[in-house]
Amino acid sequence: MKTTEKVVVPMPYKELVPLKNLVDYEKYGYGKWEYKDGEPNEVKYELMGNDYKKPGEQGKELLSFAVITDIHITDKESPLQVIALGLLKPFFPAYSPVSLYSTHVLNAIIDKINEVNEQQPLDFLISLGDNCNNTQKNELRWFIDVLDGKYIRPSSGKHIGESEIDYQKTYQSVRLNIPWYQVIGNHDEFWTGTFAVEEKDRKTLIGNKIVDLSTDIIETGDPDKKGYYMGVFDCATPEGRIIGVGTEIPKEIASDDERCSLVTAESCRKNFMLEFYNTTSEPSGHGFTKENIENDFACYSFYPKKDMPIKIIVMDDTNPDGNTRNETWVHGHGSMDEKRLKFLETELDKGQKNGELMIVMAHIPILTQPVGSSSGWWIDSPIPEDELVNILHKYPNFVAWVAGHNHKNREKAAVHEDKEKSFWAIENPSLRDFPQQFREIRLFYNVDGTLSIFVTSVDYDAEKHPLAEKSRRAAIASLQMTEFGLGSENHNVELICTLTEEMQKKFEKLNV
């Protein structure tokens, strides 16, 4: 349901005890939740100046779309994971029982998007990247197959437990009823979203031996150090216990060629983009063109609504250029090079000249995180963040940079002295971590000639999807027992910005 109606709120737990198994969470009160009254829209005027007041009459809708991001579909039985780091630190991005039900959460979200679309039509869905958790082909296939409404066999290797373990059983997914588009994320390109995929990693993925790494890999960033086996989920157990962790050589696991990395020695992106032509839903390629694939270049633009002067510019702002041995988190940073910047400026120039409202969709946000922080803009990016922001400020018709990556609900006003050149940075929550929501974004042309961007967080129906609800409880518990604390709060906003006289006249002529 929409969080303007009701919100999911975690309940207090008894005591802080680090737990490793889902079956033990309830004993200490972890992961419990309840519904509370909804959260109204918070109106944000930062781009309008201190003297602005909200228009008295609601405007007409220009565009509507759903945003999902950071789904992290996980092959639980993959030999190349860093589960041990989550058990030892604890470090929840490395280990959380949410992984048991990753396809089920996506399926529940798609069901809710279809329901919202029936009540108030949506023009499209966009996924802002990190469909995969670990660059694997089978992870991406599960994602695409859920949206295509296919039967999902959410297991790999010997498919242990598929006849009796709930998260391993084959099920019929819900087909998405609207067009959808795709952005590439760092987990789609790098294993665990952090390390470059090398030949030895490709062999490990399709092999039968659990990866041997160092327990200080987070600090050193060196995937060549060894000494500790990282573990794997035991999918013969209802709670998905972890096996193969420690200094003693673990038993071999079942190999599976479908675990192959989408990343090859020749390309970071081609194989990822190619998979979006193996689908039964629309549009073909889901935004990626044959030219994108030929050029190994994951930026494109599209017009989502006929006869509406609004252009979506999709940017690959991941960082494939960093050296993982010099900085652990380099591939989790945002980055821009000259080639991608040239594409962006060309699209912005065309849109401004043609009188089109423009929105950028990317995986990694700008402005919401300090430059150089673990998930912010790369401090050594060829195009620094402040330079990128200054370029965006040149375009009065550019209104928003919409992204994911940090698993949070956040908005940041990019204020310029010329109000028409200001824009919003909008960050969206993850389907992996609490609150596991998608966001509905609707653009309205107001009676006073301004633009309102309504951003509403939406929960899936837990009663209708009990396996996804198990993941919700795990997501809450995993965050309760770490220093990270609970993730995004439910957050609904109305973001107001100015429009040029040219855009106002265009929308008025369209009788909106």
Summary of the structure (lengths in Angstrom):
residues: 512
radius of gyration: 22.3
end to end distance: 27.8
largest distance: 72.0
contacts: 1814
relative contact order: 0.18
helix: 27%
strand: 21%
